[in-house]
């Protein structure tokens, strides 16, 4: 069965996304620097999905508020 150009491109996109997830998983196992991991994850997700913005939010304990921990594309000083 031969894949069409659109199907092949979609497959390649999915393969790359899985590679990024695997790379982030390996990094998570190898580092204790959670801030660096969150930063690298937000950069990788933005690049992989070809989007301008990505963020990692932390739900504050006992509150209904979140804190912007890491992200890309946001104005300086927001993270």
C-alpha positions in Angstrom: 0.0 0.0 0.0 1.5 3.3 -1.1 0.9 6.4 1.0 -0.2 9.6 -0.7 1.7 12.9 -0.3 -0.7 14.2 2.4 -0.7 11.0 4.3 3.1 10.7 4.2 3.5 14.3 5.5 1.0 13.6 8.3 2.9 10.5 9.2 6.2 12.4 9.3 4.6 15.0 11.5 3.4 12.4 14.0 6.8 10.7 14.0 8.5 14.0 14.8 6.0 14.7 17.6 6.7 11.3 19.1 10.4 11.9 18.9 10.1 15.2 20.8 8.0 13.5 23.5 10.6 10.8 23.8 13.5 13.3 24.0 11.7 15.3 26.7 11.0 12.1 28.6 14.7 11.2 28.5 15.6 14.8 29.6 13.2 14.5 32.5 14.8 11.3 33.7 18.3 12.8 33.4 17.8 16.2 35.1 16.8 17.6 38.5 16.4 21.2 37.0 12.6 21.4 36.7 12.6 25.0 35.5 15.0 24.1 32.6 12.9 21.1 31.7 9.7 23.2 31.6 11.5 25.8 29.5 12.8 23.2 27.1 9.4 21.5 26.9 7.6 24.8 26.1 10.2 25.6 23.3 10.0 22.0 21.9 6.2 22.0 21.9 6.0 25.5 20.2 8.5 24.4 17.5 7.0 21.0 17.0 3.4 22.4 16.6 4.7 25.4 14.7 3.0 27.9 17.1 4.1 31.2 18.4 3.1 30.7 22.0 3.4 27.9 24.6 3.1 28.0 28.3 3.5 25.8 31.4 1.1 26.7 34.2 1.4 25.7 37.8 -1.8 25.3 39.8 -1.2 27.0 43.1 -1.9 24.8 46.2 -5.3 25.4 47.7 -6.2 28.1 45.3 -8.1 28.5 42.0 -5.2 30.4 40.5 -2.3 29.4 38.2 1.2 30.7 37.9 2.9 31.0 34.5 6.1 29.1 35.2 7.7 28.9 31.8 6.8 29.7 28.2 7.8 31.1 24.9 6.3 33.9 22.8 5.2 35.9 25.8 6.4 39.5 26.5 9.5 39.8 28.6 9.0 39.7 32.4 5.7 37.8 32.2 7.2 34.4 32.9 
